[in-house]
């Protein structure tokens, strides 16, 4: 079972997806960032959690039409069973003709302590979703209800979301730029490397602001920059 301790969760939220994608790329993982999936609102809280998956297939009138008596119960089940600290990852096949969820479902996730919701389809009642405060990512807003286009079919199986394979238990990180997944078996090493990169980039940004050239500073650090970085870290530690 995947576990995210508070320090690891904080580190992943701090470094952001731009740094994490670089670290993953250096490890040969180039297909971890979801495509065409965006934050619901600018400025929403960053998201870090463990993937809990739900999959939709196309709806069919005899199963999901207004007179059907065979509606799926998987969708409300997901809202009641997605564990605290997890992100509900929804495979909507990139189809945003109908919503993957709305404000009541998202509000239930928030009340139960979940970490977020991500769909490569649509969300409805987006003002209400935003008011819940739960980080939410989507392809676009979509008012029609789910059964018009989607039938929820299963939970906690590998899915595709935003063109990325997502497995239950993957680590999910989202910020203002993107959503990405990290295999749980390497997440601690990825977070450690990303945090070191984050601190160096802080130093480099300060140096650029002072007028320093990028040569020997970024993207490749020369020996002089490395020495200056170590001195910068020591000075910061002394102030702490």
N, C-alpha and C positions, 0 to 999 in steps of 0.2 A: 504493500500500500504506500502510495506517495505521501510524503509529509513535507510541509514547508514550515521550518521554524521561523520565528519572528525576525531574526537577524538576516536570514536568507531572503525572506519576503521584502524586507526593507531595502536590502542591497539591490534587488532586481527592480524595485520601484524607483530607486534613486538614479540608476545609470541610464535608463531609457532604452527604447528599441533601436535607435541609431547605433549606439555602442554595442548592443547585444548582437545585432546583425553582423557587425564587423567581426566579433569574436566567433560567431557561428561559421561565418565564411572561412575564417582561417582554419577551422576544423573540418572544412569540406562540406558543411551543411548549408546549401545555397537555396533551399526551397522551404524555408520555415516561416516566411513572412506572408501573411494573407493578402491576396490581391483583391482590390476593389471593395474593401471593407473599411468603413470610416467611423470615427467617433460620432455619437449622436449629437453632442454639443461641444463646442470649443470650451476648454477650461474644465471639463468634467474630471473627476479624480482619476489618477492613474490606476491601472488594474493589474493585480498579480494574483493568480490562483491556480487551481488544479482543474484540468479539463474533465467535465462530466458531459457526455455526448448524447445528442438526440438527432435522429435522422427522419427526414420527410421523404416520401415518394409522391409522385403526382396523384392528385385526388381523382376520383371517378364517381360519377353521379349516383350509381347504385350503392356505393359505400358512404359517400360524403354529401350527397344532395340534401335539400331541405326536408325531404320526407323519409330519409334513411333512418333506420333503427339500429344501424351497425356502426355508429360513430366510434372512432378510436378514443380511448381514455389515456393514451400515452402522454399527451401534452400536459394535462393537469397533474398527472403522476410525476412528471419531470419537475414541476414546480414544488411538489411536496417532498421529493426525494433527493434533489441536488443538494449535496452536503454543504454545510457552512465552510467558507473559505474556498469553495469551488466556483468555476466559471461554467455556465451552461453554454456549450458550444453546439450550434444548430446547423445541420447540413440542410440547407434549403435549395440546393442544386443551383445556386446563383439566381434563383427565380424570385423576383420581388413583386410579382403581380398581386400577391396577397401576403398578409402579415405572418411572421413567425410567432409573434406574441404581441401583447398589448400591455397597458399600464397596470391592470390588475394582476396579471401573471408576473410581471417584473416586480411589482410591489411585494408580491408574496416571496419572491427570491430575496429581495432586500430584507424583509422582516425576518427571514430565516437565517440571515448572516452569510448569504452567498456573496461571491466577490465580483460577479459581473455576468453579462450575457453578450454573446457574439453570434451573429447570423450573417450568412452571405446572401440573405434575402432582405425582407422588409420588417419594420416594426410599425405598429399603429398606435394611435393615442400618444404621439411622441412628446407632447407637452407634459402629459401625465407621467410618462416614463422618465423624463428629465426630473420631474419633481420628486421622484423616489430617491434620487441621489445615487442610484446604482450605476456604475459605469456600463455603458451600452454601446455596442458597435454594430453597424448594419451597412447594407448596400445603399438603401435609400428608404425614406418613409413610404409606407404603403397602408392605405386605409382599409381595403377589403379584408374580411375575416379569413382565417387560415383555410377553411375547407374549400374555398373557391379554387385554390390551386394546390393545396398540400394535404397529405394524410400523414400524420406522425405514425411511424411504424416500429421503431425500436429505440432502446436506450443502452448506453454503455457498450457500444460496439465501435470499432474504428469508422471514422467518417471522413468525408472531404468537406472542407469549409474554406472558401476563398481560394480554391485551387491548391490547398495544402492538406496532406494527410494528417489527421488529428486522432491520436489514440487516447482512450481513457487513461487518466493519470499523467498525461503530458503537463508541463508547466506552461501557463499562458500569461503573457505580459502584453499590456496595451497602454499606449499613451496618446498624445495628440498627433503622432505621425502614423502609427501602425499598430497592428496586432501580430504577434509572432508566438510560435510554440518552441519549447526547448525539451529535448528528451530528458526524463527525470534522472537517468543514470549519470548524466554529465552536468546537471544543473549547478552543483556546488562549484565545480571547476570553472564553468562558464561565468558564474557570478563573480568569483574571485578575480579572474582575468579582466572581466568587464569593469569591476570597481577600480582596479589598477589603471586601466585605460582611461576611465572617467577622471581620475585624479590627475593624470598626466595632461589630459585635455584641458582641465581647469587651469593648470600651470601654463600651458601653451596659449590659451586665450588671454590670460593676463599679460604674457610676454608680447603677444601681437598687439594688444591694446597700448602697450608702452612703446611700440614702434619697431619691435624686433622682426627681422626677416624670417620668412618661413624656411629658408635654406638651413638645413641641419636641425630644424625644430619639428617640422610636421610636413608630410606624414611620417617620415623616418627621423628618429632622434639621433643626432650626432653625439659624440663623446662630451662636448661642451654642454649641450642641452641636458644630457643625462646628469652631469655633475650639478648643473644649476637646479635641476628638478629635485635632486636629493637634498640640496641646501634649502630649497623652498619647502619641502616636506618637513625638514627638521625645524625650520623657523615656525611653521604652523603648529607643530607638535609642542614647541616651547610655549607658544601663546595659549595652548589648551591647558 
